[in-house]
Amino acid sequence: MRIGEVSRRYHISVDNLYYYINYGLLVPPKPRSQYVFDETVLQDLEWILELKELDFTLREIHMLLSLKRISGLADSQDMEELKAVYEGKREFCLQEISRKQEIIRRLDEKIAALKENQPDRIPQTGVPVSALPLLCCPVCGSSLSLKDVEMNPRFLYGGALSCSCGYQARIQNGILMTPNKNTNLQDTPDVTRELYKDLPPELITMFERSYQQMLKQMEETSLRGKVVAETYINAWFFMHNHLSALPKDSLYLVIDKYPETLLMYKHLIEKQRPDLDILYLADSSTRFPLKSECIDVHLDFFAANEHNFYHDTFLYERLLPYLKKDADLIGTYFYFEHAQKSMKLLLSQYPESSEKNFNLHYFREELKNNGFELLYQEDCGCITDSGNNLGFGFHVKGEKMHLLPYHGKRCR
C-alpha cells in the first residue's frame, strides 16, 4: 500500500506519516524510492494510533515499538514489561485526574470569590469639584458660568457651562463635552478595545519594557498632589493599564475626541479606582477649556504619534500653553528605522498624517525647539512584525519599528 492510500484509509495526513517515518516509529520498505506499507508496517501504525489515543507520548510509543521489534513480545518477561508500562500509564492518568480535580476546586474558589467581590452598586464619578478652578473659556480666557447642575459634594454629573463671549460646553454622564466634535472619517471610537487584540507576544513584551521605564520615571518624578494629563487615549491609554501607580491625592485629566471612548473607560475605572479625581474631557482639538500652565505632568504612550496621524504640528507645541514652566513629559515614542514602505502605506491610509510621523530626529528636534530637555531616553528595541493588529495595519513586515521611553522637562 502506498503512502497516499494509507493516509486516506487511516485518516492521517501524509506529513504525519513522514514524521513517524523520520522519527523511527514506522519503518516501511522503500523499493524503487517509494515507501511501501506492508502488513507489518500497518500493524505498527494501528498500534501507534491506539497508543496515542491512550495518551502515550511519541517517545513512549517508540520505546514500546522497540520492545516489540527486539523480542516480538513473545517472552513472558516482555509481556510483564508491557503490562508494567500500561500500569504506569494508568497510575499517571489517575494522578492527573487527581491534579485536575484539585485545579477545578481552586478555580471554583476563585470564581466564587470574584462573584462575592462584585459590588452591588458601582460608584459613579463625574467632573471633580476639585477640577473646577482649572476651567476657563478657551476663546477669551474668562471664567465659565454653570447652570442646571446635577452634583454631589465631590462630582458634577450634568450641567451647562457658558461664557459671556458666547462659548458653551456641557457636562453629560459626568464628562465635560466641548463644542469641538470630531469630523475625521479615518478613525472610529474604540469602545471594544480592538486595538489591544491580536498583538504579537514580541510587541507586548516591548510594551511592557516601555511601561516599566515610564513607571520608573513617574516614581522618581512623583505625581503626588499634581495635575496629570493624558491625551489621545482612544489609541492607547497608559493610565488605565496602571491605575495602581496613580496616587489618589492628584487630579487627572483624560482627554480624547470621542466621548464614547471616554465613557467606556470611565465605567471601567469606576469599577477599579473610584477614589481617583478624574476630569474626562471630550474635545477633538487642542484648544481646551483649561487655564494656562495648569498641567504638571503629561503622560504619552503613542499620543505624540497619534497627534501626527491627523495634524502636521507637534503635540507638545499645541499643549505648551497648558504646561507649567517646569512640567514633566513622561512617555514612549514610536519610530521607524528605514521604513519607507510602512510610511508610504501609513500616508495612503491616513491622508492627513504628517510625513514626519514615526521620525525620531523630528521628535527630538521638536522637543528642543519647544523648550524641553530630554532627561532620559532608552530604546527598548524594535519589532519587524506587528501582526494583524488593527492599530498597526500600516507597519510592513520586515521593517523596523522602535519604542523609545523618554522623560522630558520644560526648561524655558
N, C-alpha and C positions, 0 to 999 in steps of 0.2 A: 504494500500500500504506500502510495506517495504521500508527501507531507501535506499537500493541499487537501487530499481526501481525508487524512487523519484530522486535520483542522475542522472540516465540516462535520465529520462523524462525532467528534468528541466536544464540539463547540468550544474550541480553544484556538486562540489566534496563532498564526504561523510564527509571529515574532516570539510568542511564549514558548512554542516548541523549539525554536532555535536557541532560546535562552536555556531551556532544560538540557539541550544537547551540549551547549558550551559549558554549562555548569557541571556536566558529567552525570546528570540524572538519567538521561536517555543516551543509549549508545547504539544507534541504528547502523547497520552496514551501509557502505557507500559505494556500490559498484557503478562504474561509469559516471562518477562525480555527482550522483543523485542519491539522497538518503532513501532507504527502503525500510519501512516499518513492518517487520515480520511479527509472528505471533508472540515471540518472547518480548520484543520491544513494546508491543501493545499491552501485554500483561503488566510490564513495568509502568507504562503510562497510566493504566487503570488504577494501579496501586498508589501511584503518586497522587492522582486526583482524589482517591479515597482518603489518603493520609492528610492531604490539605484540608479536606472537609472536617477532619478530626483535629485540626488546628496545629498540626506538626509544622515546624519551620522547614525550609528547604535544606538547611544544614542537617536537621534531624532525619529528614527523608533520605538524604544522601547516605547517612550512617546506616539506616535500615536496608537500603538497597545494596550497600557494600556487604552487609552481613549476609544477605540473600545470595549475592554473586559469589561470595567466597565459599559458602557452605551449602547453599541450596536449601537452607533451613530444614535439613533432613535429620540432623542430630538433636536429641532431646535437650542437650545443653543450649543449642541455638534457640530452640523453642522457649526455653526458660528465659533466655536473654531477651527474646522478643516480648515475652509476657511481662518481664520486668520493665521494659520500655513503655508498654501500654499502661501498666500500673503507675509508673512515674508520671505519665502524661495525665492520667486520671486524677492523681493526687494534686498535680499542679492546677488542674481545672477547678478542683474543689477549693483550693486556696484562693484562686482568682475569684470564684463565686463569693467566698467569704470577704475578700478585699472589696469587691464591688458592692456588696451589701453594706459594708461599713461606709463606703463613699456615699451611697444612696442615703444612709441615715444622716450623715453630716450635711449633705446637700439639703435634705428635708429640714434640718435645723436652721440652715441659713435662709431658706425660703420663708420659713415661719417667722424668723427674726425680721426679715425685710417687710413682711406683711404687718408685723407689730409696730415697726418703726415708721410706717406711713402715717403722716399726720392727718387727723380728721379734717383739719382746715388749714390750708396753706396761707401763710400771711401774705397780704397784698401790699406791695410797696408802690410808691409814686414819686413825684418830684419832691426831693427832700426840702424841707423848710430851710435847712442849712445852706441850700444852693441858691436861695432867692437873692442874697446880696451880690451874687456873681452876675445876675441877669441885667441886661440893658438893651436898649434899642440899637440894632446894628446899622440903622440908617443915620440917626443923629446923635446917638450916644446917651440919650436921656433915659431916665428910669421908666419902667413899664408899669402900667396900671393893671390891677387884677379885678375881675368881677365874676359873678356866678361860680364861686369857688366851692368845690367839694373837697373836704380835707379832714384830717385829724391833727393832733398836736405835732406829728412828725412828718406827714406826707400830704401832698396835694394830688388828688386823683382826677380832677377835672377843673375847667375854668377857662376864661378868656383873658389874653394879655393884649394890651394895646398901648400905643404911644400917641401923643398929640400930633406927631408928624404924619400919622396915618398908618404906621406899621402895625400889623396884627399877627398874633400867633395864638395857639390854644393848647391846653393840656387835655389829653384824651387817653383813657386807660392808663393814667399815670405817666404818660410820655409827653414831652414837650414837642409839639409839632409846629414847624415854621412854614411860611408860605413857599419856601424853596423846595418844590417837589421834583422828583426825578423824572426826566423826559428821555433819558437814554434808552435805546431799544436793544443794545448789545448785552445787557445784564438783566438778571432777574433776582428777586429776593430768595435767598437760600434757606427757606423755612424748614426743610427736611434735612439740612446739613449734608447735602450731596457732596460738597467739596471735601468732606472728611472721609468719604468712602473710596475704596479701591486704591488707596495709597500703597505703593510697594514698600515692603519692610525696610529697604535701604533708605528710602526717603523719610520714613517715620523715625528711623534712628538719627538721621541728620536733624530732623525737627527737635528731637529730644536733646541732642547736644546743644542746639541753639537755645532751647528753653532753659537748660541748666545754666548756661552762661548769662542769660538775661536775668534769671533769678538771683544769681550771684551778684550781678551789678545792682539789682534792686536792693538786696540786703545791705550791700556796702553803702549805698546812697541813703537808704532808709526812707520809706514812704510815709512814716507816721506823721499825722497831722497835716498832710499835704493835699493839694488838689492834683489828682492824677487823671489824665485823659487818654483815651484810645479811640482812634478814628478808623473808618472803613472796616467795620467788624463783619460785614457781610461776607468778606473773603475769608479771613481767619481772625479768630477772637482770642487773643492771648489771655486776657483777664479771666475769661470763663474757664479756661483749662487750668487756672492756677489760683482759684478763689482762696484756698487756704493760706496763700502767701500775702494776701491783702489785709493790712491792719484795719480794724473797724473804726478807728478814730480819724480816718482820712475821708475825703469827698471824691467820688469818682464820676467822671464824665464819659459816657459811652455814646459815641456819635456815629450815625450812619444815614444814608439816604433813604433806606427802606424802613418805615415804621413796622412793617410785618416782621422783619428780622429782629428788630429791637424788642417787639412784643414777645416773640418766641423765646429769646434769650432772657428777657425779664422774668417770664414764667419759670424758666429753668433755674435761674439764680434765686428766685423766691423760695424754691424748694430746698436750696442748699445753704445760702447765706443771706437770709432776710435781715441780718444785723448790719449790712453794709448800706451806706447812704450813696445811692447811685442816681445821677441825673441822666436819663435816657433822652437823647436829643435827636429828633428826626430832621435832617437838613441835607439837601443834596449839594449845597455849595460849601465854601469855606468862609462864609460871612455869617458867623454865628451870633446869636443874641447874648453875647458874653462880654463882660468888661475886659478892657485891655490888661495884659500882663497878669492874668489870674491863674495860669496853669504852672505848677511846679515841675511836673514830670509828664512826659508824653511817652507812651508805650507803643511800639511799632513792630508787628510781625506781619510783614508784607504790605503794610499800609503805604509806605513810600512808593512801592511798585504799583499798588492798586491805583493810587492817585494818577500815575503816569499812563494808565490804561485809557484815561478819559481827559487828561489835561497835559499841556505841554509845559507846565510850570513845575517847580519843585515843591513838594509837600510842605517842607518847613519854611519856605519863603511865604507860603499862604498862611501858615499857622503862627508866624512870627509875632503878629500884633497881640496874640493871646498868651504868649510865653513870657514868663518872668525873666528879668535880666540875667539871672543865674540858673535858668531852667535846665533840667537834665533830659536828654533823649536816650532811651534805652530800647534797643530793637534788634531786628535781624533784617538785613538787606539781601535780596536775591539778585544774583548777577550771572550773566553768561560769559563763557570764555570761548572766543572764536566760534560763535553760534549763528552764522549768517542765515542758515535755513530756518532756525527757530524764530529769529527776528522777522524774517520775511513772512512766515506763517502768522506770527502774532499781529503784524501790521495789517494783514489781509483779514484776519478775524475781528480785529478791533481798529477800525479806520481812524478813530480819534486818538489812538495811542501815540505817545511820544516816541520818536526814534531813539531817544536817549534812555529809554526804559531798560532795566537789567544791565546798566553800564556802570561799572564800579568807579571808573575815573570820574564820570559825571556826578555820581553820588558824593564822592569825597570832595570834589571841587565846589559843588553847590553848598555843602555844609560849611566849608571855609568861607565862601563868598557871602554867606548869610550870618557870619559871626559865630560859628560853632567850632569848637576844638574837639577832635576825637581823642578821648582819654583812653579808650580801649577798643580794639578790633581783633577778631580772631577768626580766620577762615575755618569753617567746620568741615571742609572737604567738598566734593562735588558728586553729582549723580548724572548718569548718562541715559537713564530710562525712568521717567516719571510715571510709567504705567499708563493705564487708560483713564486716569483720574480727570474729572471734569475741569478742575481748576488749572491743570497744566496741559491742556489739549494742544497748545501751541509748541510745546517742547518736543523737538525732533529727536528721536532715539539716536544715540551716538554722540550728541553734542553735550557739552558740559554745562551744568547749572550749579553754581556755588551758593552756599548760605554763609553770610558774614554777620555774626552777632557783634553789636557795637554799643558803645556808651559815649555820647557826645554831650558837651556842656556849652551853653551860651556864654560867650566871654566878652561880648560888647553889644 
